[in-house]
């Protein structure tokens, strides 16, 4: 049960969500003293909040079925599901190859790198590519794009959508009759209409948006990818209490993992980099610390090697560590070319 459904005042619910207490389970693990400190309320008010949470939790248990666990799944079935798992192409053949065919559905994939490496470009490319019709090798789905930095560019989406349609026409529609039908059904405007955009201006808005996704996707079953660009931005600026930040991030990560599994969609988290001290020297690493690395199924790091962009599989339970070159072009993410120059695209 979510804390938003508790019979509390709007101020109390807002304080709970801002402090990272979004579920009854998170409240069941905290003491009144700790809750009072986290919410900046009196000890008595904290006790009252916990009493209400406990009462409603017991009511929820009495109304629910006792058979929470419905049965085990065999490893053979899991292997079959993995073989049948749908993937979203990145439009770069080399990158798709090291990813096993593209970005996996039912999984959370983190993509991080330095500014200008093409994280947002890749996010926009995926938001377009998820819409490629099933008959042309895509998922025929829609995208949710959560923008925390204001880096989403509609003009860029239109450019990439135009290139996507042109690519389908060139490679998948050889007959003139089919081409006419494809031109009528695949319009660049429809690609923009199928991207649900959320502009987020604070970490509390980000938490609220993630909490709202379950209901939103229930109403829009054809959503096949959720992109957060970036998951890091507000959590690097608005926090002095690191324990609170860790708790909020852990709760948010759990919700995103459940979302991917429940709806069979891909969750892509774009991340920034930070300096990390290793053996007395500074090294670049992805933001939010080592504990955050467990929040994703796959982790991909984008980096420069001279004038060439590369993607590296840093963590995955099913993919081996490997690197692949890629380019950011006027048409979007594409295979690398030997004459590629380092240009700033974001």
Wavefront OBJ file of the C-alpha trace (Angstrom):
o trace
v 0.000 0.000 0.000
v 1.218 3.538 -0.803
v 1.378 6.289 1.822
v -0.683 8.452 -0.546
v -3.738 6.353 0.370
v -3.345 6.830 4.146
v -5.894 9.059 5.947
v -3.314 11.747 6.697
v -3.231 15.448 5.978
v -1.765 16.531 2.603
v 1.134 18.147 4.483
v 1.961 14.907 6.295
v 1.739 12.840 3.098
v 3.963 15.348 1.312
v 6.580 15.196 4.078
v 6.562 11.391 4.013
v 7.055 11.206 0.254
v 9.770 13.884 0.308
v 11.623 11.932 2.999
v 11.458 8.718 0.972
v 8.657 6.988 2.889
v 6.408 6.054 -0.015
v 5.129 2.634 1.123
v 3.815 1.108 4.345
v 6.759 -1.278 4.312
v 9.210 1.635 4.569
v 7.254 2.993 7.562
v 7.216 -0.390 9.294
v 11.011 -0.319 9.525
v 11.442 3.075 11.188
v 11.278 4.201 14.834
v 9.164 7.175 15.983
v 12.346 9.079 16.902
v 13.856 8.556 13.435
v 10.597 9.472 11.684
v 10.219 12.644 13.753
v 13.735 13.693 12.779
v 13.289 12.885 9.076
v 9.939 14.697 8.817
v 10.871 17.559 11.169
v 7.745 16.938 13.269
v 7.135 16.310 16.963
v 7.664 12.886 18.504
v 3.927 12.647 19.261
v 2.968 13.408 15.649
v 5.399 10.757 14.415
v 3.835 8.181 16.743
v 0.358 9.093 15.477
v 1.483 8.692 11.839
v 2.942 5.265 12.593
v -0.269 4.206 14.400
v -2.352 5.150 11.358
v 0.063 3.316 9.066
v -0.039 0.210 11.266
v -3.832 0.238 11.428
v -4.260 0.587 7.676
v -1.594 -2.012 7.038
v -3.515 -4.565 9.094
v -6.739 -3.687 7.275
v -4.976 -4.213 3.963
v -3.719 -7.593 5.104
v -7.207 -8.719 6.159
v -8.677 -7.703 2.797
v -5.975 -9.363 0.732
v -5.605 -13.019 -0.140
v -3.191 -15.118 1.901
v -1.661 -16.790 -1.155
v 0.873 -14.064 -1.910
v 3.302 -16.558 -3.441
v 1.599 -18.217 -6.401
v 4.285 -20.720 -7.296
v 7.811 -21.188 -8.525
v 9.133 -20.752 -12.047
v 11.539 -23.287 -13.459
v 14.990 -22.255 -14.665
v 14.079 -23.758 -18.059
v 11.102 -21.397 -18.352
v 13.307 -18.487 -17.357
v 15.824 -19.392 -20.065
v 13.022 -19.599 -22.629
v 11.700 -16.200 -21.533
v 15.171 -14.703 -21.884
v 15.535 -16.137 -25.401
v 12.145 -14.635 -26.316
v 12.845 -11.294 -24.637
v 12.095 -8.352 -26.889
v 14.732 -5.728 -27.452
v 14.807 -2.155 -28.748
v 17.416 -1.397 -31.372
v 19.811 1.495 -30.815
v 20.237 1.976 -34.622
v 23.926 1.082 -34.197
v 24.685 -2.479 -35.259
v 27.880 -2.797 -33.215
v 26.162 -1.474 -30.083
v 23.184 -3.791 -30.612
v 25.562 -6.742 -30.926
v 27.208 -6.273 -27.532
v 23.751 -5.670 -25.998
v 22.478 -8.979 -27.354
v 20.253 -7.300 -29.926
v 19.411 -4.017 -28.258
v 18.023 -2.638 -24.976
v 16.178 -5.410 -23.123
v 12.588 -5.217 -21.990
v 11.747 -6.350 -18.435
v 15.090 -4.924 -17.294
v 16.540 -1.664 -15.975
v 19.492 -0.399 -18.020
v 21.681 2.450 -16.794
v 23.616 4.453 -19.398
v 26.186 6.933 -18.131
v 28.986 9.092 -19.440
v 30.577 12.528 -19.608
v 28.703 15.571 -20.979
v 28.557 15.629 -24.774
v 29.033 11.873 -25.205
v 25.490 11.373 -26.530
v 23.387 10.135 -23.601
v 20.362 12.278 -24.453
v 20.794 11.474 -28.148
v 20.625 7.768 -27.322
v 17.604 8.312 -25.090
v 15.738 10.128 -27.867
v 16.777 7.460 -30.378
v 15.285 4.737 -28.165
v 12.072 6.746 -27.676
v 11.708 6.795 -31.469
v 12.889 3.245 -32.201
v 10.473 1.652 -29.731
v 7.717 2.812 -32.105
v 9.015 0.869 -35.144
v 6.126 -1.399 -36.210
v 6.325 -5.097 -35.325
v 6.316 -6.094 -39.008
v 9.556 -4.140 -39.473
v 11.316 -5.659 -36.473
v 10.223 -3.217 -33.774
v 7.869 -3.286 -30.812
v 5.191 -0.911 -32.116
v 5.059 0.703 -28.695
v 5.109 4.143 -27.106
v 7.590 5.890 -24.816
v 7.581 7.809 -21.539
v 10.366 10.407 -21.354
v 11.044 11.942 -17.928
v 13.298 14.981 -18.389
v 14.966 16.344 -15.252
v 17.517 18.600 -16.965
v 15.554 20.271 -19.767
v 17.734 18.650 -22.444
v 14.886 17.080 -24.447
v 14.717 18.707 -27.897
v 11.544 18.284 -29.973
v 13.308 19.368 -33.165
v 15.882 16.635 -32.603
v 13.137 14.057 -32.064
v 11.620 15.060 -35.408
v 14.990 14.702 -37.178
v 15.548 11.227 -35.754
v 11.958 10.204 -36.561
v 12.417 11.353 -40.175
v 15.592 9.276 -40.463
v 13.845 6.280 -38.887
v 10.992 6.411 -41.423
v 13.454 6.832 -44.297
v 15.458 3.841 -43.063
v 12.350 1.648 -42.919
v 11.292 2.757 -46.386
v 14.741 1.996 -47.784
v 15.414 -1.340 -46.114
v 12.042 -2.933 -45.368
v 9.576 -1.694 -47.993
v 10.865 -2.763 -51.410
v 7.527 -2.775 -53.241
v 6.001 0.489 -54.469
v 2.497 -0.438 -53.244
v 3.787 -1.212 -49.764
v 5.746 2.023 -49.818
v 2.589 4.076 -50.376
v 0.836 2.313 -47.510
v 3.865 2.780 -45.252
v 4.064 6.496 -46.075
v 0.430 6.963 -45.065
v 0.710 5.029 -41.799
v 4.154 6.206 -40.676
v 4.216 9.957 -40.219
v 6.861 11.826 -38.231
v 4.135 13.639 -36.303
v 2.839 10.326 -34.961
v 6.273 9.574 -33.499
v 6.067 12.789 -31.487
v 2.502 12.031 -30.401
v 3.603 8.641 -29.046
v 6.213 10.088 -26.670
v 4.696 11.071 -23.309
v 6.913 13.827 -21.911
v 7.233 14.799 -18.233
v 9.333 17.842 -17.271
v 10.623 17.414 -13.714
v 11.976 20.356 -11.703
v 12.710 18.850 -8.259
v 13.429 15.531 -6.614
v 9.946 15.484 -5.049
v 8.413 15.829 -8.525
v 10.656 12.999 -9.698
v 9.466 10.741 -6.874
v 5.848 11.653 -7.629
v 6.323 10.910 -11.339
v 7.831 7.486 -10.647
v 4.995 6.699 -8.220
v 2.470 7.768 -10.883
v 3.969 5.586 -13.623
v 2.192 2.411 -12.497
v -1.228 4.005 -12.897
v -0.233 5.818 -16.089
v 0.996 2.665 -17.816
v -2.102 0.785 -16.698
v -3.998 3.348 -18.769
v -1.476 3.260 -21.646
v -0.652 -0.428 -22.063
v 1.314 0.179 -25.265
v 4.120 2.013 -23.444
v 7.224 -0.155 -23.942
v 10.011 2.070 -22.614
v 10.505 4.545 -19.763
v 13.513 6.881 -20.038
v 14.715 9.108 -17.189
v 17.164 11.791 -18.356
v 18.861 12.022 -16.010
v 18.087 10.037 -12.902
v 20.882 11.910 -11.123
v 20.326 15.631 -11.604
v 18.134 16.641 -8.655
v 19.659 14.104 -6.267
v 23.100 15.687 -6.642
v 21.919 19.191 -5.768
v 19.115 19.115 -3.221
v 20.471 16.851 -0.473
v 22.482 17.300 2.700
v 21.206 14.108 4.364
v 22.960 11.264 2.524
v 21.104 8.547 4.432
v 17.802 10.070 3.351
v 19.013 10.265 -0.241
v 20.062 6.610 -0.232
v 16.691 5.564 1.178
v 14.755 7.553 -1.439
v 16.895 6.260 -4.296
v 16.542 2.651 -3.120
v 12.766 2.956 -2.978
v 12.665 4.558 -6.422
v 14.944 1.879 -7.904
v 12.740 -0.885 -6.510
v 9.648 0.693 -8.049
v 11.341 0.955 -11.456
v 12.463 -2.686 -11.354
v 8.943 -3.795 -10.473
v 7.551 -1.614 -13.254
v 9.837 -3.233 -15.855
v 8.835 -6.745 -14.771
v 5.129 -6.065 -14.353
v 4.563 -4.447 -17.751
v 7.358 -6.120 -19.723
v 8.932 -2.797 -20.683
v 12.435 -1.376 -20.765
v 13.535 1.177 -18.182
v 16.525 3.280 -19.242
v 18.217 5.522 -16.676
v 20.670 8.105 -18.009
v 23.335 9.033 -15.466
v 26.047 11.648 -15.047
v 29.649 11.184 -13.938
v 31.508 12.384 -10.879
v 35.042 12.322 -9.471
v 35.912 9.387 -7.229
v 39.084 9.067 -5.152
v 40.829 5.746 -5.840
v 44.196 5.086 -4.171
v 44.862 8.793 -3.700
v 43.954 9.880 -7.251
v 40.751 11.138 -8.868
v 38.932 8.927 -11.348
v 35.680 9.468 -13.209
v 32.814 7.195 -12.187
v 29.047 7.244 -12.520
v 27.206 9.402 -10.002
v 25.159 8.332 -6.956
v 27.786 6.008 -5.494
v 28.513 2.292 -5.478
v 25.231 1.326 -3.801
v 23.283 2.771 -6.741
v 25.044 0.375 -9.142
v 22.879 -2.418 -7.727
v 19.724 -0.585 -8.778
v 20.068 -1.573 -12.436
v 20.235 -4.877 -14.286
v 22.659 -3.649 -16.933
v 25.127 -0.783 -16.824
v 26.581 0.785 -19.985
v 29.305 3.414 -19.845
v 29.834 5.783 -22.772
v 33.312 7.244 -23.219
v 35.713 8.907 -25.636
v 38.747 7.149 -27.118
v 40.454 9.896 -29.050
v 37.856 11.282 -31.470
v 35.723 8.132 -31.327
v 32.755 7.413 -29.072
v 32.576 3.978 -27.436
v 30.024 2.110 -25.323
v 31.225 -0.392 -22.724
v 29.166 -3.077 -20.948
v 30.311 -2.507 -17.371
v 27.791 -4.755 -15.618
v 25.257 -7.359 -16.749
v 24.135 -10.774 -15.490
v 23.824 -12.148 -19.028
v 26.122 -10.061 -21.265
v 29.889 -10.265 -21.324
v 31.960 -7.131 -20.870
v 32.640 -5.645 -24.302
v 33.086 -2.325 -26.089
v 31.610 -1.063 -29.333
v 32.128 2.177 -31.279
v 29.174 4.336 -32.252
v 28.543 7.724 -33.836
v 26.107 10.558 -33.191
v 25.020 11.932 -36.561
v 22.349 14.226 -37.919
v 20.162 11.124 -38.307
v 20.742 9.955 -34.751
v 22.802 7.095 -33.304
v 24.544 5.154 -36.062
v 27.453 2.800 -36.732
v 30.890 4.319 -36.383
v 32.769 5.551 -39.427
v 36.530 5.857 -39.740
v 36.302 9.561 -40.562
v 34.115 10.365 -37.539
v 35.020 13.666 -35.911
v 34.346 14.648 -32.317
v 31.365 17.001 -32.467
v 29.249 18.231 -29.604
v 25.616 17.149 -30.083
v 24.124 17.936 -26.668
l 1 2 3 4 5 6 7 8 9 10 11 12 13 14 15 16 17 18 19 20 21 22 23 24 25 26 27 28 29 30 31 32 33 34 35 36 37 38 39 40 41 42 43 44 45 46 47 48 49 50 51 52 53 54 55 56 57 58 59 60 61 62 63 64 65 66 67 68 69 70 71 72 73 74 75 76 77 78 79 80 81 82 83 84 85 86 87 88 89 90 91 92 93 94 95 96 97 98 99 100 101 102 103 104 105 106 107 108 109 110 111 112 113 114 115 116 117 118 119 120 121 122 123 124 125 126 127 128 129 130 131 132 133 134 135 136 137 138 139 140 141 142 143 144 145 146 147 148 149 150 151 152 153 154 155 156 157 158 159 160 161 162 163 164 165 166 167 168 169 170 171 172 173 174 175 176 177 178 179 180 181 182 183 184 185 186 187 188 189 190 191 192 193 194 195 196 197 198 199 200 201 202 203 204 205 206 207 208 209 210 211 212 213 214 215 216 217 218 219 220 221 222 223 224 225 226 227 228 229 230 231 232 233 234 235 236 237 238 239 240 241 242 243 244 245 246 247 248 249 250 251 252 253 254 255 256 257 258 259 260 261 262 263 264 265 266 267 268 269 270 271 272 273 274 275 276 277 278 279 280 281 282 283 284 285 286 287 288 289 290 291 292 293 294 295 296 297 298 299 300 301 302 303 304 305 306 307 308 309 310 311 312 313 314 315 316 317 318 319 320 321 322 323 324 325 326 327 328 329 330 331 332 333 334 335 336 337 338 339 340 341 342 343 344 345 346
